[in-house]
Amino acid sequence: ERVAEPTISDRTLLDRRPDPVESSAPKPDALAEESETDEVATPKAEDFRLLGVLGKLYVLLEGKEGLVLMDQHAAHERVLFEEMRRRMETGGVPSQALLVPLMVELAPRDFDLIAQNLETLTRLGVAAEPFGGNTLKIDTLPTFLKSDDPETFIHQVIDELRSASRQTSKMRLGEDMVATTVCRHAVKANDPLHPAELEKLLRDLLVCEMPYCCPHGRPTLIQIGYAELERKFGRRT
């Protein structure tokens, strides 16, 4: 049977998720296997054979039970999210020092918002400090940041802070910002990946705590079983 896609909405996942994050999200039974202790076991990367890429987005894999499609963007989001969340919980996201500090002039309201959330920025890999007036001095940025315009990234962070609820805890706020940030910086459709990179992405995904959906609830893996293929080709009724 076709794997049921996760039905958790973006808002439900971000606003109502328990701790640890998304611990109640469903696992597709068609991909998971029963272990000797009757616990659901996540398959290993060795259980799949890479076939190719469809539409420059969907990675085609041959599995034990049929054809498996992996969304490379959603999969990379999940991998980045869990890596960054672990880093946040243990001291902070890896950062890189800028050769020349970035000076960002902000509106007074935005400057005050940043000043109140410097701890959250530090956990995200951003080292920032006031530099007189409403100027913010940025010394480091997260290593995953691909943008050639780091100032745009800072304004995106401000937008996330502004839209967050006042009741949001600092850790939850950081997680929400991570979910949004990794979406912008994960590999996209049309981003060409070499076979070795695709195989590594699959390995990294399958060791995640929640490998079957991205941080926003979209599926990362969908399976079309042999039985369904046989029905489609008229070999089974």
ABEGO torsion letter per residue (X at the ends): XBBBBBABBAAAAAAABBOBBGAABBBBAAABBBBAAGBBBBBBAAABBBAEBBGGABBBBBBAAEBBBBBAAAAAAAAAAAAAAAAAAAGEBBBBBBABBBBBBBBAAAAAAAAAAAAAAAAAGBBBBBAEEABBBBABBBAABABABAAAAAAAAAAAAAABBAABBAAAAAAAAAAAAAAAABBBBGBBBBAAAAAAAAAAAAABABAABBAAGBBABBBBBAAAAAAAAGABX
